[in-house]
Amino acid sequence: MKTLHKLHAQLGEFARQFADLADGYDRSLHHANELEQAIDRYTAWITDRANQSAWERLAEQEPGEFDQLVPAIRRDSARCVAMMEKYRARKLLGGETAAASYFADIEARIEEEFGRFRAAPSSKVLLVGSGSFPMTPLYIARQTGAEVVGIDIDEEAIDLGRKVTAKLGEGLPIRLERALLEELNFTMEATHVIFSSTVDVKYELLDRLHALTNDQVVVAMRYGDGFKSLFNYPMEHVHDRKWRLTEQLQRPDRVFDIAIYTKASANEREVETAR
């Protein structure tokens, strides 16, 4: 019981800190170090297996305990991650480097992003939620030579992301756009699509993506269920006539997991219709 009480207290403290930091963003670097330290502590806390076990026990004993707190801390931690990317971008552009452990965790997952559906030089990769420090486009373009387009609805993030890409990825086939899926011709050309774990409407976008993409497209959905849903938007049900869950990449020591989707075949669609 002491462990569960401690878990509850720690979560409440993180929730208060993230809410304060998110509300205090002013485009300066005044809170950059404080925010990076908070996110690093939270990353370590989320990937601590003892905390994961305690959460599972609490979920069994008191399933409604965190019904209101979980969505709030997920929303505010996602806002803080977006802010931390902006801080990291501004530091880089100002000649300073920063290597928060959260970024190291993300970078460690990029290589395995598509499981057995690896990107190749001829691939066209679309990233939904590219953010201000586009690590994924830079990594994929540098490692594979594939063309990468990142989209985001945050104008400041796109502006910073373009400057970071120009500094770190000169000559790489990367383009960042403030655009919707429906507004890009590239959406139909994409062979691979990645959804950021902190995009709250990613499954709504996935549903819309079906009509906008070719039949061979592979989608990597970053997500977090259970305890990891405190830091990521969780997996949701997909329409059986549209998408098929092909593979799941789960690692307890990483901050999010990855679900791989491909389009349902014509035969699968016919079977579902017959039901």
N, C-alpha and C positions, 0 to 999 in steps of 0.2 A: 504493500500500500504506500510506503514511503516513496518508492521509486515512481509510482504513478502520480503521486502528489508533486514530486519534483518535476516530472515531465510536464505536468499542467502548468506549474509556475514558470518553467523555462519558456514554454510556448507563449504564455502571456507576455513575458518580458520581450521576446522577439517581436511579437505583434505590435506592442507599443513603440518599440524602437523603429521598426520599419514604417509605421504610420507617420511618425514624427519626421523621419528622414525623407520620406516620399513627399510629404507636404512642404518640406523646407527647401526643395530644389530651386535654385536661382540661376543656373547656368554657370556659376563660378565653381572654383575648386575648393571652396571653404570646407565642405563636408566630405571631400573625396576619401581621405584616409579613414575617417570614421565609418563611412559606408562600406568601404572595401573590407575593413576588419569585421564589420557586422555580417556581411555576406559570407566571408570566409568561416566565421564561427558557425553560421547557420548551415553551410555546406558540410562541415565536419559533423555537426549535430545530426543532420539528416542521414548521413552515411554511416553513423554509429549503429552497429547491429544491436547493441544493448537497448538503445532508444527505439529501434524498430520492433524489438520483441515486446517492450513495455507498451508500445502503442497498440500492438495486436491484442495484448491482454485487456487493455482498456477498452478497445473496440468491442470485445466480447462481453465485458462486464457492464459497460455503460455506453451503448452504441450511439446515443444522442448527445453525448457530453460536449462534443466540439462542433455541432452542426452549424452554429453561427460563426465560431472563431475560425474554422478552416477556410471558408471562402474569403474571409477578410484578410487573413495572413497570406494566402496564396496571391490575392490581388496586389497587396502592398509589396510583397517580396518580388513579384514580377515587375512592378514599377521600379523598385530599387535596382534590380538587375539592369533594366534599361538605362537608368541613371548612371550606374557604375560603368556601363559601356561608354557612355558619353564622357565620363570623367577619364576613362582610360584613353579614349580618342584625343581628348584635349591635352592630356599629359604627353602623349606621343607627338602630337603636332607642335607642342611647346619644347620638345627635345628631351622629355623625361620618359622613362620606361616604367611600366608597372606590371607585375605578374601575380595577380591574385590567384589563389588556389581554385576559385570557381572557374576561371578561364582555363586553367590547366586541366580541370576535369572535363570541360567541353572539348578541348583539343584532343584529349585522349580518346574521345568517342568518335571523332570525325572519320578516322581511318576505317572504322567498321560500320559506318553509317548505313550502307545499303546491303549488308550481309553478303549473300552470294551474288547479288545483282550489282557488281562493282561498276563504277563509272570508268569510262575509257576516253581516250583522246577525242573520239567522235561523238561523245555524249553531250547532251545539252541539259544543264542542271538548273532548276528553278528553286530558289530559297524563299519561303514565305516567312517574313519576320526577320529581315537581315540585320536590323539594329545598327548601332553607331560604330561598332568595331567588328567588321564582317570577317571573322576568323574562318568560317566555313567556306565562303567563296574563295578566299585567299589560299586556303589549304588545298581545296579540290583543284583549282586552276593550276596551282604550282605543281602538285603531285601528278596530275593526270593530263593536263593540257586541255581539259574540257572547257567549253564555253559555259559561263555561269552568270545568271541574272538573279539579283536579289531584289525583293520588293518589301516596302514597309509603308505604313500609313503616317508615320511620324516624319514630318519635313526636316526637323533638326537632325534626326538620325540619318536620313539620307544624305544631307549635306556633309555631316561629319564622316559618314561611311565612305563617301566619294573621296574625301581628302585623305583618309587613311589608306584607301586602296591605291591612290596615286602615289603615296609615299612608300608603301610596302610592296605594291604589286605592279609596278610600272611595266607595261607591255603585256600583262596577263589579260586573257579574254574575259574580263569581268565588267558587268554593267549593273548599276543600282538605280532603281526607279521608284518614285512615289506613285504607285499605280495599283489598280485592282486587277485581279486575275483576268477578268473579262476584257481589260483594256490592252492586254499584251498579245501580239501575234506569237511571241515566244512560248506562250502557254501551250499552244497546240503542237509546237515543235519539241517541247521538253521530253526527254527520255527518263529523267529522274526529277523528283520533287521532294523537298525537305520542308517540314513544318516545324518551326521552333516550338519548344515545350511551353513557352510563356505566352503563346497566342491563344487567347481565351475562346475564340470562335473557330478554332482550327477544324473541328469536325463539321461544322456548317460549311466552311470553305471546301473541305474535302468532298462533301456532297455536291457542291456546285462545280467542282473541278472535273467531275466525271464527264460532263457534256463538253468540256473545253479542251480535253486532251486526247491524244492518240491511244489506240488500244494496247500499245506495248509499254506505256508509262509505268514506272515503279515509284511508289510513294513511301518515303521514310517519315514516320510520325513520331516525334519525340514526345514522351508522355511520362507521367508518374502516377501510379496507383497506390492505394493504402497510405502508408506513412509518407511516401514520396509525393503524394498529392498535396502535401503542405507547401511544396515548392514548385509544382508543375501542374498543369491542367491534365486531368486523368483521361484514360482511354474511354471511348464511347462506342456504342453499337453503330455499325455501319449497315447500309442498305444491302441486303444479300444479292440483289440483282445488279448492283453497281460495283461493289468492291469485295475482294477476298483477302482475308488476313493470311499472308503467306509465311511469315516468319516473325518471331519475337526475340529480340536481343535484350536479355535481362541480366544485370549485374548488380548485386547488392551494394557494392562499394562505389557505385557511380550515382550521381545525383538524379539522373533520369534514365529511362529505358527507351527502347525503340521498337515500334511496330512497323512491319513492312507490308504494304498493300499492293496488290495488282488488280487489274480490272477483272470482273467476273467474265468467264467465257460465255459464248453464245449458248452452249449446252447448259451451263449453270443457270443462266437467265431463263431458259425454257423450263427447267426443272422447277425453279422457284415460281414461275408463272402458273405451272400446272398445279401447284399446291393451293 
